[in-house]
């Protein structure tokens, strides 16, 4: 008996390893372009004399992280701070190591999520859709931004979310609540992933139970997620009340009126789902969601499962709206990294609908065709987003090289040495390079020099120079910029030399 049990455990372990390798290879194939140095404006404050990037950046400010609820993230930052020095891993020189660790953790989280639902899916069509749904959570245009910021911290957060779901499903509510707190304390929107996933899991695992059992299970689910969520928010408020300001960007809030808040959030929900920030086929995703929802409702009505119909409708609404709910307590600004849970919503709705349709093989095949096409489109747009990051990066570098060439030409012709740079932006600076395939005003691949703190440092970093910055006076701005507004890089008009000073106007 013990031998048989040991063999079974070994078989399960081998299956998990094979599944982990399967997911890792797919994720690796999709995001391998990030196995090279990618620079963001956030790296530029670490520039030292001579344009040299600090090999090992300093520890982030404690209060800046914890005042935004990222308690575990500060602990992780300390761990990485130590490992970077001990193993001689620096981000800009060895980014691929951090990316690979992150991919491995994403794949592990995918395995955990797959196994939660695996027992309820039987034939190859259902399993194909389960695999597709899980992979959509980890391969999509919005998660590309995770890789821009090396992905390791976000991967740990999502892994904590998956472990939390596993614990809650297994009735380990205290441990699940702790893991939920850890996930939220790395990145706050991870709590949405926990809640949405566990709601679908409970819906499926207790589909045939009585009403009392379903209500009881959902009650404990809500408690397991609500307690760590409110604990995180309460700790933030306590820190803020102690005289420590919230981190930059956390002070921005919606209008004080609840009616105005709800109006803004609803507008964001509709616009983002429909347009997907110009990073996906417009309108396709909400239409797919509606079609899946209608299929599920049809089968539940046909089988006269009215209570489950109400539960499924409520969960579907949560899947659509919940990713935006943090707008009630903070800024209405929704960068892609905060909305990765939207693609978890898509994957989870697919899983829920496939389970409802499990005894309707013709509908399952129809869903399989729809999701197969969806997966292909998802890969196409994800690859375009990845390509955009490097197109924008190449353009940024090219302009810095060009500016340095103009400086050297000026110095050669005049004998003057440029020591100072005064930077200003024209009246309508471009956020993204126009050459991008999927430009968005909220995208991660915006021009590095759009951020004021990065402009001169990026010039120094690319060219290995040590130009110092001076403020451009109002009179100088009126003289060199005035009402001008450029759409392209034009060094003959945007670079003005006077003595040892360069006036640099950013279009």
Secondary structure, DSSP 8 states (H G I E B T S, - for coil): -HHHHHHHHHHHHHHHHHHHHHHHHHHHHHHGGGSS----GGGGGGB-GGG-B-SS-----HHHHHTTT-HHHHHHHHHHHHHHHHTT--TTTSHHHHHHHHHHHHHHHHHHHHHHHHTT--SHHHHHHHHHHHHHHHSSTTTHHHHHTTSHHHHHHHHHHHHHHHHHHTT-HHHHHHHHHHHHTT-TTHHHHHHHHHHHHHHHHTTTS-HHHHHHHHHHHHHHHHHHHHHHHHHHHHHHHTT----TTSS----SSHHHHHHHHHHHHHHHHHHGGGTS-TTHHHHHHHHHHHHHHHHHHHTT-HHHHHHHHHHHHHHHHGGGGGGGTS-S---GGGGTHHHHHHHHHHHHHHHHTTT-HHHHHHHHHHHHHHHHHHHHHHHHHHHHHHHHHHHHHHHHHHHHHHHHHHHHHH-----EEEEEE-TT--SS-TT-SS--TT-S---GGGSGGGHHHHHHHHHT---EEE---HHHHHHHTTT---SS--HHHHEEEETTEEEEEE-
